[in-house]
Amino acid sequence: MRKNTVDVFNLASALDSPEGDSVVAADFTFDADTNAITLLNTPLADTRVTVVKKVGQSWTVSGTSLGDTENSIARFLRAGTSALPE
């Protein structure tokens, strides 16, 4: 489900122009004040709905380069090797 409104290309109208895009509404909204989720379409009876919340993690402390950072992401990147083409 999409939480944001998106523009979708519509092949049937304005083939060579962004004017052919149509706006598709978000599938749900979330109100952080009440922790309420409102679905655009009601699911069928006995449908299981699972909510997954993704939480981002900053790769570095502000002002520190990734090469000098000590965390699992930086260590993973530093452990890999790459060969430059000749």
N, CA, C and O atoms as a MOPAC input file, in Angstrom:
PM7 MOZYME 1SCF
protein

 N      0.84000 1    -1.17600 1     0.00000 1
 C      0.00000 1     0.00000 1     0.00000 1
 C      0.88700 1     1.24200 1     0.00000 1
 O      1.93400 1     1.28000 1     0.64700 1
 N      0.44800 1     2.24500 1    -0.73200 1
 C      1.19700 1     3.49900 1    -0.80700 1
 C      0.68200 1     4.47400 1     0.23600 1
 O     -0.52400 1     4.60700 1     0.44100 1
 N      1.62100 1     5.15800 1     0.89700 1
 C      1.20500 1     6.17600 1     1.85700 1
 C      1.23200 1     7.57200 1     1.25900 1
 O      0.81200 1     8.53400 1     1.90300 1
 N      1.72800 1     7.69100 1     0.01800 1
 C      1.81200 1     8.98800 1    -0.64300 1
 C      1.03800 1     8.96600 1    -1.95100 1
 O      0.91200 1     7.92100 1    -2.58900 1
 N      0.52200 1    10.11800 1    -2.34700 1
 C     -0.10200 1    10.27200 1    -3.64800 1
 C      0.99400 1    10.25300 1    -4.69800 1
 O      2.05400 1    10.84400 1    -4.49400 1
 N      0.75300 1     9.57500 1    -5.83200 1
 C      1.75600 1     9.48200 1    -6.88200 1
 C      1.14800 1     9.81800 1    -8.23900 1
 O     -0.05300 1     9.65100 1    -8.45200 1
 N      1.99300 1    10.29500 1    -9.15600 1
 C      1.59800 1    10.49600 1   -10.54500 1
 C      1.95100 1     9.22800 1   -11.31000 1
 O      3.07300 1     8.73100 1   -11.21600 1
 N      0.98100 1     8.70200 1   -12.07200 1
 C      1.17700 1     7.46200 1   -12.81000 1
 C      0.97000 1     7.74000 1   -14.29100 1
 O     -0.01100 1     8.37500 1   -14.67900 1
 N      1.89600 1     7.26400 1   -15.11500 1
 C      1.78600 1     7.43900 1   -16.55100 1
 C      0.58800 1     6.67000 1   -17.07300 1
 O      0.39500 1     5.50200 1   -16.73300 1
 N     -0.22000 1     7.32900 1   -17.90400 1
 C     -1.38600 1     6.70100 1   -18.50400 1
 C     -1.15300 1     6.63200 1   -20.00600 1
 O     -1.16500 1     7.66300 1   -20.68000 1
 N     -0.94100 1     5.43900 1   -20.53800 1
 C     -0.62900 1     5.23500 1   -21.94300 1
 C     -1.75400 1     5.71300 1   -22.86100 1
 O     -1.50100 1     6.08500 1   -24.00700 1
 N     -2.99500 1     5.70600 1   -22.36600 1
 C     -4.14700 1     6.04700 1   -23.19900 1
 C     -4.27000 1     7.54800 1   -23.47200 1
 O     -4.97300 1     7.93900 1   -24.40300 1
 N     -3.61000 1     8.39000 1   -22.69100 1
 C     -3.75200 1     9.83000 1   -22.91100 1
 C     -2.39900 1    10.52200 1   -22.91300 1
 O     -1.54200 1    10.21100 1   -22.08600 1
 N     -2.20100 1    11.45700 1   -23.83500 1
 C     -0.99500 1    12.28800 1   -23.93000 1
 C      0.27900 1    11.44700 1   -23.85200 1
 O      1.04500 1    11.54100 1   -22.89300 1
 N      0.48400 1    10.63900 1   -24.86400 1
 C      1.58600 1     9.67700 1   -24.89500 1
 C      2.96200 1    10.30900 1   -24.68100 1
 O      3.82000 1     9.71400 1   -24.02800 1
 N      3.18000 1    11.51700 1   -25.22800 1
 C      4.51000 1    12.13100 1   -25.15600 1
 C      4.60800 1    13.25600 1   -24.14300 1
 O      5.51300 1    14.08400 1   -24.24300 1
 N      3.71400 1    13.31400 1   -23.17800 1
 C      3.68200 1    14.47200 1   -22.29800 1
 C      3.34100 1    14.07100 1   -20.86600 1
 O      2.59000 1    13.12100 1   -20.64400 1
 N      3.89100 1    14.79200 1   -19.90200 1
 C      3.50300 1    14.56300 1   -18.50600 1
 C      2.03000 1    14.88800 1   -18.25500 1
 O      1.47900 1    14.50300 1   -17.22500 1
 N      1.38900 1    15.59700 1   -19.19500 1
 C     -0.03400 1    15.88900 1   -19.04800 1
 C     -0.85800 1    14.60600 1   -19.07500 1
 O     -2.01600 1    14.60500 1   -18.65900 1
 N     -0.27500 1    13.52000 1   -19.55900 1
 C     -0.96300 1    12.24000 1   -19.59000 1
 C     -0.93300 1    11.50500 1   -18.26000 1
 O     -1.59600 1    10.48100 1   -18.09800 1
 N     -0.16700 1    12.02300 1   -17.31000 1
 C     -0.10700 1    11.38700 1   -15.99800 1
 C     -1.42500 1    11.56400 1   -15.26900 1
 O     -2.09100 1    12.59000 1   -15.40600 1
 N     -1.79200 1    10.56300 1   -14.49800 1
 C     -2.97400 1    10.68300 1   -13.64500 1
 C     -2.52700 1    10.53900 1   -12.19300 1
 O     -1.57200 1     9.82200 1   -11.89600 1
 N     -3.21300 1    11.21300 1   -11.30900 1
 C     -2.86500 1    11.19300 1    -9.88900 1
 C     -3.58800 1    10.03800 1    -9.21800 1
 O     -4.80700 1     9.90200 1    -9.32600 1
 N     -2.82200 1     9.21000 1    -8.52400 1
 C     -3.38300 1     8.07700 1    -7.79200 1
 C     -3.29200 1     8.39900 1    -6.30700 1
 O     -2.21700 1     8.70800 1    -5.79100 1
 N     -4.42000 1     8.32400 1    -5.63400 1
 C     -4.47800 1     8.66700 1    -4.21100 1
 C     -3.71000 1     7.66300 1    -3.36600 1
 O     -3.50700 1     6.51700 1    -3.76700 1
 N     -3.28800 1     8.10800 1    -2.19500 1
 C     -2.62300 1     7.22700 1    -1.23200 1
 C     -3.60700 1     6.15800 1    -0.76700 1
 O     -4.80700 1     6.41200 1    -0.66200 1
 N     -3.09200 1     4.96900 1    -0.49200 1
 C     -3.94200 1     3.86500 1    -0.05900 1
 C     -4.34800 1     3.98000 1     1.40700 1
 O     -5.32000 1     3.36200 1     1.83900 1
 N     -3.58800 1     4.78400 1     2.17700 1
 C     -3.93400 1     4.95600 1     3.57900 1
 C     -3.35700 1     6.26200 1     4.09100 1
 O     -2.45700 1     6.83800 1     3.48100 1
 N     -3.88300 1     6.72200 1     5.21400 1
 C     -3.32300 1     7.87400 1     5.91300 1
 C     -3.07900 1     7.46300 1     7.35900 1
 O     -3.72800 1     6.56000 1     7.88800 1
 N     -2.12800 1     8.14900 1     7.98200 1
 C     -1.80500 1     7.86500 1     9.37400 1
 C     -1.82400 1     9.16900 1    10.15000 1
 O     -1.20100 1    10.14900 1     9.74100 1
 N     -2.53700 1     9.18400 1    11.26900 1
 C     -2.59200 1    10.35500 1    12.14500 1
 C     -1.71700 1    10.07000 1    13.36000 1
 O     -2.07200 1     9.25200 1    14.20900 1
 N     -0.57600 1    10.74500 1    13.44100 1
 C      0.38100 1    10.50500 1    14.52700 1
 C     -0.17000 1    10.92600 1    15.87800 1
 O      0.23500 1    10.37300 1    16.90100 1
 N     -1.08300 1    11.89000 1    15.91100 1
 C     -1.63000 1    12.34400 1    17.18900 1
 C     -2.52200 1    11.28600 1    17.84000 1
 O     -2.53500 1    11.14400 1    19.06300 1
 N     -3.26600 1    10.54300 1    17.01300 1
 C     -4.19400 1     9.55000 1    17.55000 1
 C     -3.75900 1     8.11400 1    17.27200 1
 O     -4.41800 1     7.16900 1    17.70600 1
 N     -2.64200 1     7.94700 1    16.54400 1
 C     -2.18100 1     6.61900 1    16.10800 1
 C     -3.24900 1     5.88400 1    15.31000 1
 O     -3.37200 1     4.66400 1    15.40800 1
 N     -4.02600 1     6.63000 1    14.51400 1
 C     -5.10600 1     6.03400 1    13.72200 1
 C     -4.66700 1     5.88000 1    12.26800 1
 O     -4.08700 1     6.79500 1    11.68300 1
 N     -4.95100 1     4.71600 1    11.69800 1
 C     -4.70500 1     4.45500 1    10.29000 1
 C     -6.05900 1     4.41100 1     9.59700 1
 O     -6.96500 1     3.69600 1    10.02500 1
 N     -6.18600 1     5.18000 1     8.52500 1
 C     -7.42800 1     5.19300 1     7.75200 1
 C     -7.12200 1     4.63300 1     6.36900 1
 O     -6.28500 1     5.17400 1     5.64700 1
 N     -7.80400 1     3.54300 1     5.99900 1
 C     -7.58500 1     2.90800 1     4.71100 1
 C     -8.49200 1     3.52000 1     3.66300 1
 O     -9.64400 1     3.84200 1     3.95500 1
 N     -7.99100 1     3.68800 1     2.44300 1
 C     -8.78200 1     4.22000 1     1.34600 1
 C     -9.90200 1     3.25600 1     0.97900 1
 O    -11.03800 1     3.67400 1     0.75800 1
 N     -9.58600 1     1.97300 1     0.91400 1
 C    -10.57400 1     0.93500 1     0.59000 1
 C    -10.68800 1    -0.04200 1     1.75200 1
 O     -9.68000 1    -0.46000 1     2.32100 1
 N    -11.90600 1    -0.40000 1     2.09700 1
 C    -12.14600 1    -1.34300 1     3.18400 1
 C    -11.75500 1    -2.74900 1     2.73800 1
 O    -12.20900 1    -3.20400 1     1.68800 1
 N    -10.92400 1    -3.44600 1     3.51200 1
 C    -10.54800 1    -4.81600 1     3.13500 1
 C    -11.75000 1    -5.75500 1     3.20300 1
 O    -12.72400 1    -5.48400 1     3.90700 1
 N    -11.67100 1    -6.84900 1     2.47200 1
 C    -12.71900 1    -7.86000 1     2.51400 1
 C    -12.77500 1    -8.48400 1     3.90300 1
 O    -11.80400 1    -8.43300 1     4.65800 1
 N    -13.90600 1    -9.06400 1     4.22900 1
 C    -14.07300 1    -9.72900 1     5.52700 1
 C    -13.01100 1   -10.81800 1     5.67900 1
 O    -12.65400 1   -11.48800 1     4.71000 1
 N    -12.52000 1   -10.98500 1     6.88100 1
 C    -11.50800 1   -11.98800 1     7.23300 1
 C    -10.15800 1   -11.75300 1     6.54800 1
 O     -9.36300 1   -12.68300 1     6.40900 1
 N     -9.90200 1   -10.52400 1     6.12500 1
 C     -8.60600 1   -10.18300 1     5.54800 1
 C     -7.66900 1    -9.76900 1     6.66900 1
 O     -8.02700 1    -8.96900 1     7.53300 1
 N     -6.48000 1   -10.31800 1     6.64400 1
 C     -5.48700 1    -9.98000 1     7.65700 1
 C     -4.69100 1    -8.76300 1     7.17800 1
 O     -4.18400 1    -8.75600 1     6.05600 1
 N     -4.58100 1    -7.74700 1     8.01500 1
 C     -3.82700 1    -6.54300 1     7.69200 1
 C     -2.63600 1    -6.48400 1     8.64100 1
 O     -2.80100 1    -6.51600 1     9.86100 1
 N     -1.43300 1    -6.39600 1     8.07300 1
 C     -0.20900 1    -6.32200 1     8.85200 1
 C      0.41200 1    -4.94700 1     8.64900 1
 O      0.57900 1    -4.49700 1     7.51500 1
 N      0.75000 1    -4.28400 1     9.74100 1
 C      1.35800 1    -2.96700 1     9.67200 1
 C      2.84700 1    -3.11800 1     9.94800 1
 O      3.24100 1    -3.68200 1    10.96900 1
 N      3.68000 1    -2.60700 1     9.02600 1
 C      5.12700 1    -2.66100 1     9.17100 1
 C      5.62800 1    -1.23200 1     9.20500 1
 O      5.33500 1    -0.43200 1     8.31600 1
 N      6.38500 1    -0.92400 1    10.24000 1
 C      6.95000 1     0.42800 1    10.38300 1
 C      8.44800 1     0.33900 1    10.13900 1
 O      9.15900 1    -0.39500 1    10.82600 1
 N      8.92000 1     1.09700 1     9.15100 1
 C     10.35100 1     1.13600 1     8.86900 1
 C     10.94700 1     2.34500 1     9.55800 1
 O     10.40800 1     3.44900 1     9.48200 1
 N     12.06100 1     2.12700 1    10.22800 1
 C     12.74400 1     3.20400 1    10.93000 1
 C     14.12700 1     3.36200 1    10.32200 1
 O     14.90500 1     2.40800 1    10.27800 1
 N     14.43300 1     4.55500 1     9.85500 1
 C     15.73700 1     4.81100 1     9.25500 1
 C     16.80600 1     5.01000 1    10.31200 1
 O     16.52000 1     5.39600 1    11.44500 1
 N     18.03000 1     4.74300 1     9.92300 1
 C     19.16900 1     4.91700 1    10.82200 1
 C     20.19300 1     5.78100 1    10.10400 1
 O     20.54400 1     5.50900 1     8.95600 1
 N     20.66700 1     6.81000 1    10.77000 1
 C     21.69800 1     7.65600 1    10.19400 1
 C     22.99100 1     6.87100 1    10.10100 1
 O     23.36800 1     6.17200 1    11.04100 1
 N     23.66800 1     6.98500 1     8.97700 1
 C     24.90400 1     6.24600 1     8.77800 1
 C     26.07500 1     6.90400 1     9.48100 1
 O     27.06300 1     6.23300 1     9.77900 1
 N     25.99300 1     8.19300 1     9.75500 1
 C     27.10000 1     8.89700 1    10.39800 1
 C     26.57900 1     9.88900 1    11.41800 1
 O     25.40600 1    10.26300 1    11.40500 1
 N     27.46100 1    10.30200 1    12.29000 1
 C     27.17100 1    11.41500 1    13.18800 1
 C     27.40700 1    12.68700 1    12.38100 1
 O     28.35600 1    12.75500 1    11.60100 1
 N     26.57700 1    13.67000 1    12.55500 1
 C     26.69800 1    14.89700 1    11.78200 1
 C     28.11700 1    15.46200 1    11.88200 1
 O     28.64400 1    15.65100 1    12.97900 1
 N     28.72800 1    15.72900 1    10.72400 1
 C     30.07300 1    16.28900 1    10.68900 1
 C     31.17700 1    15.26000 1    10.60600 1
 O     32.34600 1    15.62700 1    10.48700 1
 N     30.84300 1    13.97200 1    10.66600 1
 C     31.84500 1    12.91100 1    10.59900 1
 C     31.71000 1    12.19800 1     9.26400 1
 O     30.59700 1    11.87700 1     8.84700 1
 N     32.81600 1    11.94600 1     8.59100 1
 C     32.75200 1    11.23500 1     7.31700 1
 C     32.44400 1     9.76400 1     7.56500 1
 O     32.72300 1     9.23300 1     8.64000 1
 N     31.86900 1     9.11600 1     6.56500 1
 C     31.51400 1     7.70500 1     6.70100 1
 C     32.75900 1     6.84800 1     6.91400 1
 O     32.70500 1     5.84300 1     7.62200 1
 N     33.87600 1     7.23700 1     6.30800 1
 C     35.11600 1     6.47800 1     6.47400 1
 C     35.66000 1     6.51600 1     7.88700 1
 O     36.37900 1     5.60300 1     8.29500 1
 N     35.33100 1     7.55400 1     8.64400 1
 C     35.82600 1     7.68900 1    10.02000 1
 C     34.80900 1     7.23700 1    11.06900 1
 O     35.10300 1     7.25600 1    12.26400 1
 N     33.63200 1     6.83800 1    10.63500 1
 C     32.56700 1     6.45000 1    11.56300 1
 C     32.79100 1     5.02300 1    12.04400 1
 O     33.23800 1     4.17100 1    11.27500 1
 N     32.48800 1     4.76000 1    13.29400 1
 C     32.58200 1     3.41500 1    13.85600 1
 C     31.17600 1     2.89900 1    14.15100 1
 O     30.65000 1     3.09000 1    15.24700 1
 N     30.57600 1     2.24600 1    13.16100 1
 C     29.30700 1     1.54300 1    13.36300 1
 C     29.27000 1     0.37300 1    12.38900 1
 O     30.17200 1     0.22500 1    11.56400 1
 N     28.24700 1    -0.45000 1    12.47700 1
 C     28.19500 1    -1.66900 1    11.66300 1
 C     28.14500 1    -1.36000 1    10.16700 1
 O     28.71100 1    -2.10700 1     9.36900 1
 N     27.48700 1    -0.28800 1     9.77900 1
 C     27.38300 1     0.06300 1     8.36200 1
 C     28.75500 1     0.44300 1     7.82100 1
 O     29.17700 1    -0.06400 1     6.78200 1
 N     29.45100 1     1.33100 1     8.51800 1
 C     30.77300 1     1.77800 1     8.06100 1
 C     31.76400 1     0.61600 1     8.03800 1
 O     32.55400 1     0.50300 1     7.10100 1
 N     31.73600 1    -0.24500 1     9.05300 1
 C     32.65200 1    -1.38900 1     9.08000 1
 C     32.37600 1    -2.33500 1     7.91500 1
 O     33.31100 1    -2.86200 1     7.31200 1
 N     31.10000 1    -2.55600 1     7.59200 1
 C     30.73500 1    -3.41600 1     6.47300 1
 C     31.27000 1    -2.83500 1     5.16300 1
 O     31.83100 1    -3.56900 1     4.34900 1
 N     31.10800 1    -1.54500 1     4.95200 1
 C     31.57900 1    -0.90900 1     3.72300 1
 C     33.10100 1    -0.92100 1     3.62100 1
 O     33.65200 1    -1.13800 1     2.54200 1
 N     33.77900 1    -0.69000 1     4.74200 1
 C     35.23900 1    -0.69700 1     4.72700 1
 C     35.80200 1    -2.09800 1     4.51000 1
 O     36.90400 1    -2.24100 1     3.98000 1
 N     35.06600 1    -3.13400 1     4.91100 1
 C     35.55400 1    -4.51200 1     4.79200 1
 C     35.56900 1    -4.98600 1     3.34900 1
 O     36.34600 1    -5.87500 1     3.00200 1
 N     34.72700 1    -4.41100 1     2.50400 1
 C     34.68000 1    -4.82300 1     1.10700 1
 C     35.85300 1    -4.26400 1     0.33800 1
 O     36.39700 1    -3.21300 1     0.67900 1
 N     36.23600 1    -4.97700 1    -0.70400 1
 C     37.31800 1    -4.48700 1    -1.56000 1
 C     36.75700 1    -4.28800 1    -2.95000 1
 O     35.80400 1    -4.95400 1    -3.35500 1
 N     37.35000 1    -3.37700 1    -3.66400 1
 C     36.94000 1    -3.14900 1    -5.04600 1
 C     38.18700 1    -2.94200 1    -5.88200 1
 O     39.17100 1    -2.35500 1    -5.43000 1
 N     38.12800 1    -3.42800 1    -7.09300 1
 C     39.25300 1    -3.25400 1    -8.01500 1
 C     38.84000 1    -2.23900 1    -9.05600 1
 O     37.78300 1    -2.36100 1    -9.67500 1
 N     39.67800 1    -1.23700 1    -9.24600 1
 C     39.40700 1    -0.21800 1   -10.25500 1
 C     39.75800 1    -0.76500 1   -11.63000 1
 O     40.76400 1    -1.45800 1   -11.78100 1
 N     38.94100 1    -0.46000 1   -12.63400 1
 C     39.27800 1    -0.93700 1   -13.98100 1
 C     40.53600 1    -0.24800 1   -14.50000 1
 O     40.80400 1     0.90400 1   -14.16100 1
 N     41.29300 1    -0.94700 1   -15.31000 1
 C     42.52500 1    -0.37300 1   -15.84900 1
 C     42.28600 1     0.22300 1   -17.21000 1
 O     43.21200 1     0.75400 1   -17.82200 1

